[in-house]
Amino acid sequence: MTDQPFLDVRVSHYLRDLAGLQRHDPVLDEMEARADEHGFPIVGRAVGRFLEQQASAVAAERVFELGSGYGYSAYWFARAVGGAGEVHCTDGDPDNARMAEDYLRRAGLWDRVRYRVGDALEGLAATEGDFDVIYNDVDKGGYPDCWEAARDRVRVGGLYLCDNVLWYGTVPTGEDRPGFEGRGWTDAIRDHNRAVFADPRYVSTIVPIRDGVLVALRVEA
Ligand SMILES: C[S@@+](CC[C@H](N)C(=O)[O-])C[C@H]1O[C@@H](n2cnc3c(N)ncnc32)[C@H](O)[C@@H]1O
């Protein structure tokens, strides 16, 4: 089992380069450079554009992120929601919150972000109302609980989105990802994916860009 993205690298780079054609922002470049330098798992350009597209397609004004890091995925959601929108970010690491504020303020997007340091699910429970989009990118063992908590908080016509649902190609066979042995993360993602696909209120698809992005559209109350 390789630890590389399972898409052919030429396809991956092609998608990334296409996604980069329209967006020239030095702040975004800085955020991507930090990820490269520190090995931080941001979603990257192709998935970032995809998240923006998905949120825009449902006219999202209210987005909740479970696991925001230093704000890279939030950058794309913040673009989608517009000046009157809200992106609720959560992360357990206060350093990530500080960096997110610095980057997103300089990108002109901080006014639409509410960043809460602490457990992502506690943050969701403490925030009232439904959301147009709930996006999940926490540590993978938490995926089943995130779905449990999120599935009733997405409005009808809204989206539950989740990153890393193929976990570098290990999810179809159930083996551990090298370097992550013994954590049960592959099994947790498998359980999560089955639960999402089995919910009759949602129409779900996995889009196999980068590490697999799950898109679940809520069609029934
Ligand atoms: C994969 S990174 C998020 C990357 C981000 N979505 C992006 O693309 O820019 C996961 C982040 O979630 C945070 N995290 C993991 N589990 C968490 C939890 N249960 N509650 C809050 N934050 C969590 C980690 O500190 C880490 O910064």
The ligand as an SDF file (V2000), in Angstrom:
LIG
                    3D

 27 29  0  0  0  0  0  0  0  0999 V2000
   -6.8320   17.9380    8.3640 C   0  0  0  0  0  0  0  0  0  0  0  0
   -6.6400   19.2990    9.3990 S   0  0  0  0  0  0  0  0  0  0  0  0
   -7.7950   20.4680    8.7860 C   0  0  0  0  0  0  0  0  0  0  0  0
   -7.3810   21.1060    7.5250 C   0  0  0  0  0  0  0  0  0  0  0  0
   -8.3320   22.1680    7.0370 C   0  0  0  0  0  0  0  0  0  0  0  0
   -9.6820   21.6800    6.8790 N   0  0  0  0  0  0  0  0  0  0  0  0
   -7.8280   22.7120    5.7330 C   0  0  0  0  0  0  0  0  0  0  0  0
   -7.9750   22.0810    4.6930 O   0  0  0  0  0  0  0  0  0  0  0  0
   -7.2570   23.7820    5.7590 O   0  0  0  0  0  0  0  0  0  0  0  0
   -7.4470   18.7650   10.8400 C   0  0  0  0  0  0  0  0  0  0  0  0
   -7.4890   19.8180   11.9430 C   0  0  0  0  0  0  0  0  0  0  0  0
   -8.4930   19.4470   12.8320 O   0  0  0  0  0  0  0  0  0  0  0  0
   -8.0660   19.6500   14.1550 C   0  0  0  0  0  0  0  0  0  0  0  0
   -8.8110   18.6480   14.9180 N   0  0  0  0  0  0  0  0  0  0  0  0
   -8.7470   17.3080   14.8150 C   0  0  0  0  0  0  0  0  0  0  0  0
   -9.6680   16.7160   15.5880 N   0  0  0  0  0  0  0  0  0  0  0  0
  -10.3480   17.7240   16.2000 C   0  0  0  0  0  0  0  0  0  0  0  0
  -11.4370   17.7790   17.1120 C   0  0  0  0  0  0  0  0  0  0  0  0
  -12.0350   16.6630   17.5380 N   0  0  0  0  0  0  0  0  0  0  0  0
  -11.8770   18.9850   17.5130 N   0  0  0  0  0  0  0  0  0  0  0  0
  -11.2880   20.1310   17.0710 C   0  0  0  0  0  0  0  0  0  0  0  0
  -10.2670   20.1420   16.2030 N   0  0  0  0  0  0  0  0  0  0  0  0
   -9.8050   18.9610   15.7590 C   0  0  0  0  0  0  0  0  0  0  0  0
   -6.5640   19.4860   14.1460 C   0  0  0  0  0  0  0  0  0  0  0  0
   -5.9720   20.3040   15.1500 O   0  0  0  0  0  0  0  0  0  0  0  0
   -6.2030   19.9360   12.7390 C   0  0  0  0  0  0  0  0  0  0  0  0
   -5.8020   21.2800   12.7380 O   0  0  0  0  0  0  0  0  0  0  0  0
  1  2  1  0
  2  3  1  0
  2 10  1  0
  3  4  1  0
  4  5  1  0
  5  6  1  0
  5  7  1  0
  7  8  2  0
  7  9  1  0
 10 11  1  0
 11 12  1  0
 11 26  1  0
 12 13  1  0
 13 14  1  0
 13 24  1  0
 14 15  1  0
 14 23  1  0
 15 16  2  0
 16 17  1  0
 17 18  1  0
 17 23  2  0
 18 19  1  0
 18 20  2  0
 20 21  1  0
 21 22  2  0
 22 23  1  0
 24 25  1  0
 24 26  1  0
 26 27  1  0
M  CHG  2   2   1   9  -1
M  END
$$$$
